[in-house]
Amino acid sequence: MIYYFRVGGPLMWVLLALSVVSLGVMLERVIFFLRNEKAVNKLFKTQVVIAMAENDKKKAIELCKNEKNCVGISVKKFLLRFKEDKDFHHYDQLIKEIGMEEIGKLEKGVYILAMIGAIAPMVGLLGTVTGMIKAFTSLSEFGAGDPARVAAGISEALITTAAGLFIAIPAVTVYNLLNKKIENTEEEIDKVVTNIINTIR
């Protein structure tokens, strides 16, 4: 490991810092989702809509409490705050407000992974450029008679590029997976609330 940092040059320390931040965010987000975002019960939407159709708001809220995820929390908050004499625009604004509160918790820190996924390869590319500059500088000064000098610059170029990609690939992968999970959660909330609104109206 020390060899790679010695050969890769000072930009390897920048990449190390990016990797530490990326790993920390990934672990925190994955643990958060595993603890707080259980899978939505397939019957949840149907049961809540039936409860509201039967004018049993209390039962609908209890069903929401059993859902250990953002969908259940959001729908519960909606049921607690909605008023039957309001129009569709009021309901729409209400669920948007609730959604922003709850989805914001899921999105916390996720943007950092996108940033690192973009920055790490560029830092690696910068290392590639500086390494190749060193290699050609050595070539111009000492000629091809000392391959070790040229190889040192090329090694720096290759190592930083590889390190940048090694950091970026997991960061982008986890970012996309979390984003997809968040999108699915938003869709589930919209579906349940829309059905409830239609039932109420």
MODELLER restraints for C-alpha pairs under 7 A, 6 or more apart:
rsr = mdl.restraints
at = mdl.atoms
rsr.add(forms.Gaussian(group=physical.xy_distance, feature=features.Distance(at['CA:5:A'], at['CA:12:A']), mean=5.78, stdev=0.5))
rsr.add(forms.Gaussian(group=physical.xy_distance, feature=features.Distance(at['CA:7:A'], at['CA:152:A']), mean=6.96, stdev=0.5))
rsr.add(forms.Gaussian(group=physical.xy_distance, feature=features.Distance(at['CA:7:A'], at['CA:155:A']), mean=6.64, stdev=0.5))
rsr.add(forms.Gaussian(group=physical.xy_distance, feature=features.Distance(at['CA:7:A'], at['CA:156:A']), mean=5.56, stdev=0.5))
rsr.add(forms.Gaussian(group=physical.xy_distance, feature=features.Distance(at['CA:8:A'], at['CA:155:A']), mean=6.91, stdev=0.5))
rsr.add(forms.Gaussian(group=physical.xy_distance, feature=features.Distance(at['CA:8:A'], at['CA:156:A']), mean=4.18, stdev=0.5))
rsr.add(forms.Gaussian(group=physical.xy_distance, feature=features.Distance(at['CA:8:A'], at['CA:159:A']), mean=5.62, stdev=0.5))
rsr.add(forms.Gaussian(group=physical.xy_distance, feature=features.Distance(at['CA:8:A'], at['CA:160:A']), mean=5.83, stdev=0.5))
rsr.add(forms.Gaussian(group=physical.xy_distance, feature=features.Distance(at['CA:9:A'], at['CA:156:A']), mean=6.34, stdev=0.5))
rsr.add(forms.Gaussian(group=physical.xy_distance, feature=features.Distance(at['CA:11:A'], at['CA:127:A']), mean=6.33, stdev=0.5))
rsr.add(forms.Gaussian(group=physical.xy_distance, feature=features.Distance(at['CA:12:A'], at['CA:160:A']), mean=6.40, stdev=0.5))
rsr.add(forms.Gaussian(group=physical.xy_distance, feature=features.Distance(at['CA:15:A'], at['CA:120:A']), mean=6.55, stdev=0.5))
rsr.add(forms.Gaussian(group=physical.xy_distance, feature=features.Distance(at['CA:15:A'], at['CA:164:A']), mean=6.62, stdev=0.5))
rsr.add(forms.Gaussian(group=physical.xy_distance, feature=features.Distance(at['CA:18:A'], at['CA:116:A']), mean=6.58, stdev=0.5))
rsr.add(forms.Gaussian(group=physical.xy_distance, feature=features.Distance(at['CA:19:A'], at['CA:167:A']), mean=5.76, stdev=0.5))
rsr.add(forms.Gaussian(group=physical.xy_distance, feature=features.Distance(at['CA:22:A'], at['CA:113:A']), mean=6.10, stdev=0.5))
rsr.add(forms.Gaussian(group=physical.xy_distance, feature=features.Distance(at['CA:22:A'], at['CA:116:A']), mean=6.83, stdev=0.5))
rsr.add(forms.Gaussian(group=physical.xy_distance, feature=features.Distance(at['CA:22:A'], at['CA:171:A']), mean=6.42, stdev=0.5))
rsr.add(forms.Gaussian(group=physical.xy_distance, feature=features.Distance(at['CA:25:A'], at['CA:109:A']), mean=6.70, stdev=0.5))
rsr.add(forms.Gaussian(group=physical.xy_distance, feature=features.Distance(at['CA:36:A'], at['CA:68:A']), mean=6.32, stdev=0.5))
rsr.add(forms.Gaussian(group=physical.xy_distance, feature=features.Distance(at['CA:36:A'], at['CA:69:A']), mean=5.66, stdev=0.5))
rsr.add(forms.Gaussian(group=physical.xy_distance, feature=features.Distance(at['CA:37:A'], at['CA:68:A']), mean=6.34, stdev=0.5))
rsr.add(forms.Gaussian(group=physical.xy_distance, feature=features.Distance(at['CA:37:A'], at['CA:69:A']), mean=4.34, stdev=0.5))
rsr.add(forms.Gaussian(group=physical.xy_distance, feature=features.Distance(at['CA:37:A'], at['CA:70:A']), mean=6.56, stdev=0.5))
rsr.add(forms.Gaussian(group=physical.xy_distance, feature=features.Distance(at['CA:38:A'], at['CA:68:A']), mean=5.65, stdev=0.5))
rsr.add(forms.Gaussian(group=physical.xy_distance, feature=features.Distance(at['CA:38:A'], at['CA:69:A']), mean=5.49, stdev=0.5))
rsr.add(forms.Gaussian(group=physical.xy_distance, feature=features.Distance(at['CA:40:A'], at['CA:67:A']), mean=6.73, stdev=0.5))
rsr.add(forms.Gaussian(group=physical.xy_distance, feature=features.Distance(at['CA:45:A'], at['CA:192:A']), mean=5.58, stdev=0.5))
rsr.add(forms.Gaussian(group=physical.xy_distance, feature=features.Distance(at['CA:48:A'], at['CA:60:A']), mean=4.97, stdev=0.5))
rsr.add(forms.Gaussian(group=physical.xy_distance, feature=features.Distance(at['CA:48:A'], at['CA:63:A']), mean=6.75, stdev=0.5))
rsr.add(forms.Gaussian(group=physical.xy_distance, feature=features.Distance(at['CA:49:A'], at['CA:195:A']), mean=6.54, stdev=0.5))
rsr.add(forms.Gaussian(group=physical.xy_distance, feature=features.Distance(at['CA:49:A'], at['CA:196:A']), mean=5.53, stdev=0.5))
rsr.add(forms.Gaussian(group=physical.xy_distance, feature=features.Distance(at['CA:49:A'], at['CA:199:A']), mean=6.99, stdev=0.5))
rsr.add(forms.Gaussian(group=physical.xy_distance, feature=features.Distance(at['CA:51:A'], at['CA:57:A']), mean=6.64, stdev=0.5))
rsr.add(forms.Gaussian(group=physical.xy_distance, feature=features.Distance(at['CA:51:A'], at['CA:59:A']), mean=6.28, stdev=0.5))
rsr.add(forms.Gaussian(group=physical.xy_distance, feature=features.Distance(at['CA:51:A'], at['CA:60:A']), mean=5.48, stdev=0.5))
rsr.add(forms.Gaussian(group=physical.xy_distance, feature=features.Distance(at['CA:52:A'], at['CA:60:A']), mean=6.52, stdev=0.5))
rsr.add(forms.Gaussian(group=physical.xy_distance, feature=features.Distance(at['CA:52:A'], at['CA:196:A']), mean=6.83, stdev=0.5))
rsr.add(forms.Gaussian(group=physical.xy_distance, feature=features.Distance(at['CA:53:A'], at['CA:199:A']), mean=5.89, stdev=0.5))
rsr.add(forms.Gaussian(group=physical.xy_distance, feature=features.Distance(at['CA:61:A'], at['CA:76:A']), mean=5.49, stdev=0.5))
rsr.add(forms.Gaussian(group=physical.xy_distance, feature=features.Distance(at['CA:61:A'], at['CA:79:A']), mean=6.96, stdev=0.5))
rsr.add(forms.Gaussian(group=physical.xy_distance, feature=features.Distance(at['CA:64:A'], at['CA:72:A']), mean=4.46, stdev=0.5))
rsr.add(forms.Gaussian(group=physical.xy_distance, feature=features.Distance(at['CA:64:A'], at['CA:73:A']), mean=6.52, stdev=0.5))
rsr.add(forms.Gaussian(group=physical.xy_distance, feature=features.Distance(at['CA:64:A'], at['CA:75:A']), mean=6.68, stdev=0.5))
rsr.add(forms.Gaussian(group=physical.xy_distance, feature=features.Distance(at['CA:64:A'], at['CA:76:A']), mean=5.48, stdev=0.5))
rsr.add(forms.Gaussian(group=physical.xy_distance, feature=features.Distance(at['CA:65:A'], at['CA:72:A']), mean=6.42, stdev=0.5))
rsr.add(forms.Gaussian(group=physical.xy_distance, feature=features.Distance(at['CA:70:A'], at['CA:102:A']), mean=6.43, stdev=0.5))
rsr.add(forms.Gaussian(group=physical.xy_distance, feature=features.Distance(at['CA:71:A'], at['CA:185:A']), mean=6.43, stdev=0.5))
rsr.add(forms.Gaussian(group=physical.xy_distance, feature=features.Distance(at['CA:71:A'], at['CA:188:A']), mean=6.66, stdev=0.5))
rsr.add(forms.Gaussian(group=physical.xy_distance, feature=features.Distance(at['CA:71:A'], at['CA:189:A']), mean=5.35, stdev=0.5))
rsr.add(forms.Gaussian(group=physical.xy_distance, feature=features.Distance(at['CA:74:A'], at['CA:98:A']), mean=6.22, stdev=0.5))
rsr.add(forms.Gaussian(group=physical.xy_distance, feature=features.Distance(at['CA:74:A'], at['CA:99:A']), mean=6.58, stdev=0.5))
rsr.add(forms.Gaussian(group=physical.xy_distance, feature=features.Distance(at['CA:74:A'], at['CA:102:A']), mean=6.75, stdev=0.5))
rsr.add(forms.Gaussian(group=physical.xy_distance, feature=features.Distance(at['CA:75:A'], at['CA:189:A']), mean=6.84, stdev=0.5))
rsr.add(forms.Gaussian(group=physical.xy_distance, feature=features.Distance(at['CA:75:A'], at['CA:193:A']), mean=6.66, stdev=0.5))
rsr.add(forms.Gaussian(group=physical.xy_distance, feature=features.Distance(at['CA:78:A'], at['CA:95:A']), mean=6.40, stdev=0.5))
rsr.add(forms.Gaussian(group=physical.xy_distance, feature=features.Distance(at['CA:82:A'], at['CA:91:A']), mean=6.94, stdev=0.5))
rsr.add(forms.Gaussian(group=physical.xy_distance, feature=features.Distance(at['CA:106:A'], at['CA:182:A']), mean=6.82, stdev=0.5))
rsr.add(forms.Gaussian(group=physical.xy_distance, feature=features.Distance(at['CA:110:A'], at['CA:175:A']), mean=6.34, stdev=0.5))
rsr.add(forms.Gaussian(group=physical.xy_distance, feature=features.Distance(at['CA:113:A'], at['CA:171:A']), mean=5.19, stdev=0.5))
rsr.add(forms.Gaussian(group=physical.xy_distance, feature=features.Distance(at['CA:113:A'], at['CA:172:A']), mean=6.46, stdev=0.5))
rsr.add(forms.Gaussian(group=physical.xy_distance, feature=features.Distance(at['CA:113:A'], at['CA:175:A']), mean=5.81, stdev=0.5))
rsr.add(forms.Gaussian(group=physical.xy_distance, feature=features.Distance(at['CA:114:A'], at['CA:171:A']), mean=6.95, stdev=0.5))
rsr.add(forms.Gaussian(group=physical.xy_distance, feature=features.Distance(at['CA:114:A'], at['CA:172:A']), mean=6.07, stdev=0.5))
rsr.add(forms.Gaussian(group=physical.xy_distance, feature=features.Distance(at['CA:114:A'], at['CA:175:A']), mean=6.29, stdev=0.5))
rsr.add(forms.Gaussian(group=physical.xy_distance, feature=features.Distance(at['CA:116:A'], at['CA:168:A']), mean=6.46, stdev=0.5))
rsr.add(forms.Gaussian(group=physical.xy_distance, feature=features.Distance(at['CA:116:A'], at['CA:171:A']), mean=6.86, stdev=0.5))
rsr.add(forms.Gaussian(group=physical.xy_distance, feature=features.Distance(at['CA:117:A'], at['CA:168:A']), mean=4.18, stdev=0.5))
rsr.add(forms.Gaussian(group=physical.xy_distance, feature=features.Distance(at['CA:117:A'], at['CA:169:A']), mean=6.86, stdev=0.5))
rsr.add(forms.Gaussian(group=physical.xy_distance, feature=features.Distance(at['CA:117:A'], at['CA:171:A']), mean=5.47, stdev=0.5))
rsr.add(forms.Gaussian(group=physical.xy_distance, feature=features.Distance(at['CA:117:A'], at['CA:172:A']), mean=5.25, stdev=0.5))
rsr.add(forms.Gaussian(group=physical.xy_distance, feature=features.Distance(at['CA:120:A'], at['CA:164:A']), mean=4.62, stdev=0.5))
rsr.add(forms.Gaussian(group=physical.xy_distance, feature=features.Distance(at['CA:120:A'], at['CA:165:A']), mean=6.89, stdev=0.5))
rsr.add(forms.Gaussian(group=physical.xy_distance, feature=features.Distance(at['CA:120:A'], at['CA:167:A']), mean=6.48, stdev=0.5))
rsr.add(forms.Gaussian(group=physical.xy_distance, feature=features.Distance(at['CA:120:A'], at['CA:168:A']), mean=5.75, stdev=0.5))
rsr.add(forms.Gaussian(group=physical.xy_distance, feature=features.Distance(at['CA:121:A'], at['CA:161:A']), mean=6.69, stdev=0.5))
rsr.add(forms.Gaussian(group=physical.xy_distance, feature=features.Distance(at['CA:121:A'], at['CA:164:A']), mean=4.44, stdev=0.5))
rsr.add(forms.Gaussian(group=physical.xy_distance, feature=features.Distance(at['CA:121:A'], at['CA:165:A']), mean=5.49, stdev=0.5))
rsr.add(forms.Gaussian(group=physical.xy_distance, feature=features.Distance(at['CA:121:A'], at['CA:168:A']), mean=6.48, stdev=0.5))
rsr.add(forms.Gaussian(group=physical.xy_distance, feature=features.Distance(at['CA:123:A'], at['CA:164:A']), mean=6.59, stdev=0.5))
rsr.add(forms.Gaussian(group=physical.xy_distance, feature=features.Distance(at['CA:124:A'], at['CA:160:A']), mean=4.51, stdev=0.5))
rsr.add(forms.Gaussian(group=physical.xy_distance, feature=features.Distance(at['CA:124:A'], at['CA:161:A']), mean=4.12, stdev=0.5))
rsr.add(forms.Gaussian(group=physical.xy_distance, feature=features.Distance(at['CA:124:A'], at['CA:163:A']), mean=6.65, stdev=0.5))
rsr.add(forms.Gaussian(group=physical.xy_distance, feature=features.Distance(at['CA:124:A'], at['CA:164:A']), mean=4.62, stdev=0.5))
rsr.add(forms.Gaussian(group=physical.xy_distance, feature=features.Distance(at['CA:125:A'], at['CA:161:A']), mean=5.61, stdev=0.5))
rsr.add(forms.Gaussian(group=physical.xy_distance, feature=features.Distance(at['CA:127:A'], at['CA:156:A']), mean=6.79, stdev=0.5))
rsr.add(forms.Gaussian(group=physical.xy_distance, feature=features.Distance(at['CA:127:A'], at['CA:157:A']), mean=5.49, stdev=0.5))
rsr.add(forms.Gaussian(group=physical.xy_distance, feature=features.Distance(at['CA:127:A'], at['CA:160:A']), mean=5.37, stdev=0.5))
rsr.add(forms.Gaussian(group=physical.xy_distance, feature=features.Distance(at['CA:127:A'], at['CA:161:A']), mean=6.85, stdev=0.5))
rsr.add(forms.Gaussian(group=physical.xy_distance, feature=features.Distance(at['CA:128:A'], at['CA:156:A']), mean=6.78, stdev=0.5))
rsr.add(forms.Gaussian(group=physical.xy_distance, feature=features.Distance(at['CA:128:A'], at['CA:157:A']), mean=3.57, stdev=0.5))
rsr.add(forms.Gaussian(group=physical.xy_distance, feature=features.Distance(at['CA:128:A'], at['CA:158:A']), mean=6.31, stdev=0.5))
rsr.add(forms.Gaussian(group=physical.xy_distance, feature=features.Distance(at['CA:128:A'], at['CA:160:A']), mean=6.39, stdev=0.5))
rsr.add(forms.Gaussian(group=physical.xy_distance, feature=features.Distance(at['CA:128:A'], at['CA:161:A']), mean=6.15, stdev=0.5))
rsr.add(forms.Gaussian(group=physical.xy_distance, feature=features.Distance(at['CA:129:A'], at['CA:157:A']), mean=6.64, stdev=0.5))
rsr.add(forms.Gaussian(group=physical.xy_distance, feature=features.Distance(at['CA:131:A'], at['CA:153:A']), mean=4.45, stdev=0.5))
rsr.add(forms.Gaussian(group=physical.xy_distance, feature=features.Distance(at['CA:131:A'], at['CA:154:A']), mean=5.77, stdev=0.5))
rsr.add(forms.Gaussian(group=physical.xy_distance, feature=features.Distance(at['CA:131:A'], at['CA:156:A']), mean=5.09, stdev=0.5))
rsr.add(forms.Gaussian(group=physical.xy_distance, feature=features.Distance(at['CA:131:A'], at['CA:157:A']), mean=4.43, stdev=0.5))
rsr.add(forms.Gaussian(group=physical.xy_distance, feature=features.Distance(at['CA:132:A'], at['CA:153:A']), mean=5.74, stdev=0.5))
rsr.add(forms.Gaussian(group=physical.xy_distance, feature=features.Distance(at['CA:132:A'], at['CA:154:A']), mean=5.84, stdev=0.5))
rsr.add(forms.Gaussian(group=physical.xy_distance, feature=features.Distance(at['CA:132:A'], at['CA:157:A']), mean=6.11, stdev=0.5))
rsr.add(forms.Gaussian(group=physical.xy_distance, feature=features.Distance(at['CA:134:A'], at['CA:153:A']), mean=5.14, stdev=0.5))
rsr.add(forms.Gaussian(group=physical.xy_distance, feature=features.Distance(at['CA:135:A'], at['CA:149:A']), mean=6.99, stdev=0.5))
rsr.add(forms.Gaussian(group=physical.xy_distance, feature=features.Distance(at['CA:135:A'], at['CA:150:A']), mean=4.50, stdev=0.5))
rsr.add(forms.Gaussian(group=physical.xy_distance, feature=features.Distance(at['CA:135:A'], at['CA:151:A']), mean=6.94, stdev=0.5))
rsr.add(forms.Gaussian(group=physical.xy_distance, feature=features.Distance(at['CA:135:A'], at['CA:153:A']), mean=4.30, stdev=0.5))
rsr.add(forms.Gaussian(group=physical.xy_distance, feature=features.Distance(at['CA:135:A'], at['CA:154:A']), mean=6.02, stdev=0.5))
rsr.add(forms.Gaussian(group=physical.xy_distance, feature=features.Distance(at['CA:138:A'], at['CA:149:A']), mean=6.13, stdev=0.5))
rsr.add(forms.Gaussian(group=physical.xy_distance, feature=features.Distance(at['CA:138:A'], at['CA:150:A']), mean=5.93, stdev=0.5))
rsr.add(forms.Gaussian(group=physical.xy_distance, feature=features.Distance(at['CA:139:A'], at['CA:150:A']), mean=6.21, stdev=0.5))
